[in-house]
Amino acid sequence: MRRVCFLLKVRAGRVEEYRARHEHVWAEMLTALSAAGWHNYSLFLRADGLLVGYLETPDFDRARAAMEATEVNARWQAEMAEFFEELDGQAPDAAMRPLTEVFHLA
């Protein structure tokens, strides 16, 4: 299982609304994530908008491609894009750049 961590930046004025949206993630989105191989997926949000994401998956490229192929993900990404800074025209999930792991204590 590969551990993946990524950073995104939520717009300062949208932090509370972003947090509220994640209190009610659509059931079909949760099902799609699980089916696509996104396991132990967490998002951590700092007050200034720094978002840290973590997930475990056998193959991140395949898991991301599987989500990209779903209609529910297209709807979710379209709704969530306005919350983020520096996407350069990409959907939030396409803008995720995994960090390089430098240490892990199992």
Rosetta blueprint (number, residue, H / E / L):
1 M L
2 R E
3 R E
4 V E
5 C E
6 F E
7 L E
8 L E
9 K E
10 V E
11 R L
12 A H
13 G H
14 R H
15 V H
16 E H
17 E H
18 Y H
19 R H
20 A H
21 R H
22 H H
23 E H
24 H H
25 V L
26 W L
27 A H
28 E H
29 M H
30 L H
31 T H
32 A H
33 L H
34 S H
35 A H
36 A H
37 G L
38 W L
39 H E
40 N E
41 Y E
42 S E
43 L E
44 F E
45 L E
46 R L
47 A L
48 D L
49 G L
50 L E
51 L E
52 V E
53 G E
54 Y E
55 L E
56 E E
57 T E
58 P L
59 D L
60 F H
61 D H
62 R H
63 A H
64 R H
65 A H
66 A H
67 M H
68 E H
69 A L
70 T L
71 E H
72 V H
73 N H
74 A H
75 R H
76 W H
77 Q H
78 A H
79 E H
80 M H
81 A H
82 E H
83 F H
84 F E
85 E L
86 E L
87 L L
88 D L
89 G L
90 Q L
91 A L
92 P L
93 D L
94 A L
95 A L
96 M L
97 R L
98 P L
99 L L
100 T L
101 E L
102 V L
103 F L
104 H L
105 L L
106 A L
